[in-house]
């Protein structure tokens, strides 16, 4: 247990000693050295623990770093967890009381949007427990009238927001209703029950929706979000993100609405979750991209196509080429994953239309912004961006989708569109046959 020497921690020590006995307790006191009375507090805690025959560990904190309150909290909890783990103990007990919980509730109400932020300081958080939460501050001090304890003068410093709530806001609320503190506690208890129920619905909905998408990418269908009430929808997104990122994630109503809006757009989009993490919304699915990832595949290097026979690799794709005649490949006409080029016309094209020796080749390369193709059966040209959008190709796959070119002329985008160039000019012509194998299920 953590014992500062203040009224709450001394009450905690005395209460646990009465219930469990000295042999089942280890007390931790952290001397931060920040106040002139810090050594007096340490001596007081030593004296009480000696009288009760409770083992005491004292830690001297050293120099403060950054936010002082956060620094102090981390030091004492890290040391308490070290002791608990090394000794094989069950719990870390702290002396937060009902008044602390109410003041935290009000502080979070005005500083942190969202219902979950109001539920700080529960009776149990992992291995940490708060046995005094049913007792208010005044009752604890009344119980300790004849017991020596210290008072931290910084608790009266209005520079701290929590102190202003304690000294100014709570007295004003008690004037409105003498049961204000208890009413806040009861409201918080109802919110905690509601949160538990809504999260259970959200977790079940995520499980029923399926947690893996095409290619094994984790995510949930946007349709499963649309079918849920807003409160469950937000928690589904939060559960998905927190399971992937292993940290708390805030999901506001605005963010959840934006997820649905992007899900209705062919290209989808990406939403910031903070800390460099993001949500990727595309192709009707929502998934998490940790660590600053965009969710986009790496851009593959261009690959040359052999005019005789071979297999070119482009990222996870394979483009197999072979040489034959028109009659041998006629049965495969109409397959969107196959293309057939007139070899004689191709050779002429390579010689006449390629601007230099380095471009005298047939290759696959990544899509570039501004790319256009002259589609078979159409007049004029069409941007590949529109081709991808019409085919509902997710934004994350576009730069890893192969584009077959001769020099700068786009001939074929496997599975999507064939240009009107290099078509087989007649029967019994020599043909280059191309067959694409994508890295995902069709």
N, C-alpha and C positions, 0 to 999 in steps of 0.2 A: 504494500500500500504506500501511497505518497503522503508524506507528513511534512507540512511546511511549518507547523507550530501555530497556525491560525485556528480559529474556533472550529471551523468545519472539519479540518483534518484531525484535530485533537478529538473531536466527537467521533469521527470515523474510527480512530485508533482505539478509543475506549470501548466503543460498541462492538467491534470485531473481536477485541480481546475478551469481552464478556461472553460472546457467543462461541468463539472458536478456541480460545486459550492461547497463551503466549507461544507455545511450541509450533503452532500452525501459521505464524505470521512472520514476515520480514518487512521492516519499515525502511523507506528510502527518504532521505532528506537531501535536497540540493541547495548548497550555499552558493548563491549567485554573486555574492559580494557587491551587490548594487546599492545597498542601503547601509547607513551607519549601524543599524541594529541587526545586520545579517548574522554576525557572530553570536549575538544574544539569542537569536532564534535557534541557532544550532545548539547552543548550550541547553536551552529549554527542551528541545526535542530529545537530546541525549538524556537529560534528567528524567523525563517522563518514561522513556523506553527502559531505562535502568530500573525504575520503580516497578514497571510492569513485567520486567524480564523478557522484553521483546527485542529480538535481534535488530540492530540498526546499521544501515549502510549510509555513509555520508559521502557526497560527491561535491567537489569544488569545481565550479563551472568554468572559470577562466574568463577570457575577454568576450564581450557581447559582439554579435555579428548581425548586420542587417536589421530587420524588424525585431525589436527586442522581445516582444511577447511571443512571436513565433519561434525565435531562437530558444527562449527559455522553455517553451512547451516541448520542443523537439528534444532538447537535452534530457529533460526529466522522463519523457515517455520512452526514449531510446534506452536509457539506463534501466528503467523499470522492466522493459521487455528483455534486456540482457539478463537481469537477475532472475526473472521468471523462467526464462528458457534454461539457464544453467542449473537452477535449483529444481527444475521439474515442477514448478508451482502451477496452480490452475488459473489464477486471476490476478489482474492488477486493479486494485480498488482506489478510487479517487473520491474526494469529498464534495463534489457538486451537489447542491441542494435544489429544492423546488424553485426558490427565488432566482437562482442562477439560470435555471432552465427557462423561466418566464422571460427574464431579461434578454437571453439569447434569442428567444422567439421574436421578441419585439425588434431587436436589432436586425435580425435577418429579414423581418417583414418589410423594413424600409430600405435595406441595403442589397438584398439578393432576391430577384424575382423567381417565382416558382414555388410550388408547394413543398417539394422535397427539402429545400433549404431551410424551411421552418422546423424541420424535424431533427435538428441537431440536438446533441446531448441526450440520447436515449438511455434507458436503464442499462443496456449492454451494447458494446461495440466491439465485436471480436472477443479478445481476452480482457477487455477493459470493462469494469462494472462500476455502477454509481449507486451504492446502497442507501444514500441519504435523500433520494429524489422525492420521497413523500413528505419530507420535513422542510418547512420554510426557514429562512435565515433567522427570524426573530425567535422562533421556538428553540432553535439550536443554541442560541446565545443565552436564552433563559435557562436552559438545562445546564449550561456551563458556568453559571454565575459564581460557583465556588471552586471552579477548576481554572488553574493558571493557563493562559494562552496568550498569544501575541496578536497584535493588530497591525496590518500592513497600511501605512499612511498613504500609499499610492492609490488605495481604494477610494480615497476622497478627492483625487486629482481630476478635475473636470476636463483635462486635456484628453482623456480617454472616453470614447463614445459610450462604452458600456457603463462607465461611472455616471455619466450624465443621465442615462436611462434609469439607473438605480436611484440617484439622488433627486432627479427632477421629474422624469416622466412617470415613474411608478407612484410617487406620492400624489401626482395630479390625477392619475387613473383611480387611485383609491378614494379620492374625494368624489369622483363620479359614482363609484360603486365600491363599497368596502370589500366586496368579494371579487375584485378585478383579477387578482393573481390566480385565484382558484378557477375562475372562468376561463382564463387563458390556458391553464393546464388541461382542463376538460376539453376545450376546443382542439388543442394539440393532440390529445389522445384520439379524438374522432378522426382527425386528419391522418394520423398514423394508421388507423384501421382502414381508412379509405385507400391510402397509398398501397398498403399491402394487398388489398383486394384487386385494385386496378393493375398492379404489377403482375399478379398471378394471371389475370386475363391476358395481359400483354405477352407474357412469356409463353403461355399456351398457344396464343395466336401465331407467334413467330414459329413455334415448333410445328404447328399444323400447316403453315405456309411453305415450309421447306427452307432449309438454311443453305442450300448450295444451288448455284445457277450453272449456266452453260460453261463448259470447260473447267468445272470445279470451283469457280469463283464463289465466295460466300456472299449471301445476300438474300433479300426477300422480294417477292413480287410486289410492285406498287399497288396492284389490285387488292392485295390483302390488307393494305393500309386504308384504301378508299372505303372498304366495307366496315370499318370500325368507327366507333365514336371518337371525337377528337382526343379525349383524355387517354384512351387506350392506344390510339395511333401514336401519340407522342412517346408513350412509354415503350411501344414496340421499337421505334427508332432508337430510343435511348438504350434499350436492352441489347439491340444488335450492335450498337457502337461500343458499349461498355464491355461486352463479351469479347470483342475483337481487340480493343485497346487496353483493357485491364486498368481503367481509370474512370473516375466520374466524368460524365458528359452531360452538359446542359442542353436540353432540346426545348426550345421555346415554341409557342403556337405559330409564330411567323416562320420559323425554320421548317416545321412540319408542313405548313401550307405550301412553302416553296418546293418541298420534295414532291408534293402532288402536282404542282404546276409543271415542274421539269419533267415529271414522268409522262405528261401528256404531250411533250414536244419530241419530235423524231430524234433530235440530236442530244436530248437530255442536258446534263450539266453537272457541275461540281459545287458543293457547299462546304464552307469552312466550319470545322468543329473545334478550332483552337488547337494550340500546341503543334501546328503543322499537319494535323490530321484532317481528313475530309470525308464527305459522303459523295459517292459517285452515283448519279442517277442516269440510267440509260437503258434503252431496249426494254422498258417496263420493269426494271429491277433496281433495287437500292442496295448498294454495298459500301463497305468501309475501306478507305485507303489509309493505312497507318503511316506515320513517320514522314509526312510531307510528300508521300507518293501521290501521283495524279491519277493512278489507275490505268494509265496508258501503257501499252506494250512498248518495249524498246524498238527503235527504228532500225530495221535490218539494213545491211549493206546491199547494194545492187549485185545481181548475179547474172553471169552470161549464160545464154541458152546455146547448147551445142546443136549445130545444124545437121548432124548425122544421127547421133543417139546419145542420151545421157540423162542425168537427173540433176537439176539445179535446185539448191536449197535457198530459201528466202525466209529468214526467221524460222518459224515452225512449218512453213509451207514447203511442198516439193512440187516442182514443175518438171514432168518427164517429157522428153522430146524424142521423136523417132522419125525416120524418113520412109516414105512409101509412095503409092500412087493413089489417085482419086478413088478408084474402085475398091481399094482395100479399106478405106476409112468411111465409106458412105453410110454404113450402118450406125455410126456414132454421131451423125449430124443431128443437131438439136440439143445435144448435151451441153448445158451451160458451163460445165467444168472442163470442156474440151474446146480447142480451137484448131483450125486447119488453115495453113498459109500456103499459097501458091509459091513453090520454090523458085521458079524462074523469075517471077515478078519480084520476089524478095531479093534475089541476087542483083537484079537491075536496080532496085530501090537502094540497096546498100551502096552500090557504086555511084549512082547518080545523085541521090538526095542527101546522103550523109555528108556533113560539112568537113570532116577530117578523118585521118586514119584511126584515131582513137574511138571514133563513133561508128566504125564499120562493124557493127555487131547487133545482134538481137539480144535484148536483156530484159530482166525484170528489175524494177526499182520502186522505191516508196512513192506514194502519192505526194504531190506538191500543191500548195495553194495556188489556184489559178489554172490547174490542169484542165484541159478540155479534150473531148473525144467527138468524132463524127460518127454517130451510131448507125449501124446497119438498119436500113428501113426508114431513116429519117433524113430530112434535109437540114443543113446547117450543123451546128455543134452543140454540145451540152457539157456543162461543167461536171467534173467528177464529184464535186461536193454535192451537187443535186442528185447525181446517180446514187451516191451513198445514202443521202437523206431519203430518197424514194424507196430504196431497198431496206430502210431501217437498220443500216449498219451502225453499230454503236460508235461513238466518237473515239473510244479507247482502241478500236481495231483498225481505224482507217489508215494510219501511217504504217501499219504492219501488213496491209493488204497489197498484194503484188500488182504492179501496173506494167504490162508488157509493152515495150517500145522498140522502134527502130529509129536510132538517132533520137530526135525529139518528138517523133510522131507516135501517138498512143494507138496501139492496135487492139488491145484486149485487156479487160479487167475480169479475171476469172470469176465465174458465177454470176456476173452482173451485166456486162455489156461487151459487145463485139463491134469493132469499127467496120466501116464499109471498104476498107483498104485491104489489099492482099488476099482477096477472096479467090477461090479456085476458078481459074479462067475457063476450064472445059474438062471433058472426060479424059481420063488417062493421063492427066497432068501429074508431075512430080509434086509431092505434098510434104510439108513439115507438120507432123501431128504433135499437138501439145495437150497434156492432161495435167490438171492441177489437183493436188490433194491438200485441202486445208487442215490446220491443226485442231479443228473443232468439229463436232458432229453436225451434219447437215440436216 
